[in-house]
């Protein structure tokens, strides 16, 4: 009986620990952004494409772009031989909107080989899908 009780407590602890870490949108979004930054730096367009929801919209001072338009722009930026920079994120804040949507905002930085840097603030809305969190709206 004592062994069963210990196993049940251990199992409960493991399940609870795994569940709480795996279901924390703040942790998941921050990890995903770090992964995305690595994939950007590596030039992995397939991974970047998978990060963007099919209904994605980008809003900038130049106007609104659909997922397809944004991916076409990124294909040009990520063309072989081009310096697309090293991407990083900082000061990331994540706020739940509903059970399936979160708002993330912070700063993004691109550092290029010639020493120049681009920095901007962004806000993004993420939707929880069966395949994980996907960005559905970004404002730069």
C-alpha positions, 0 to 999 in steps of 0.5 A: 500500500505504501509503495502504491501511495509513493508511486501515485504521488511521484506520478502526480508530481511528474504529470503536474510538473510536465503539464504546468510547464508545457501548458504555460503560454508565456514559456511556450511563446518565449521558447518559440521566439528563441527557436524562430530567431535561431531558424531565421539566423540559419535561413530556414524558410520552411521553419519560418513558414510553419510558424505563421498561421494560414490567416496571418496578417502583418500590419506596418506603416507601409500597410497590411500584408497577407501571409502569402505577401509576407512569405514572398517578401521573406523569400527575397530577404532569405535568398542564398548569399544575402545577409539576412542578419542575426535575429534576437528578441528581448523584453518579451511580455506575454499576456493571455487574451483567451484560452487559445489566444495570447498577446506577445510584445517586445523588441526585435533586433537584427544584426548584420555582418557589416555591423549595422543593426535594425531594432523595432518594437512589435506586438503579435497575437498567437493562436493555439493550434493542434500543432502549437502556437502560431502567429496570426497577427503582427504589428511592427 
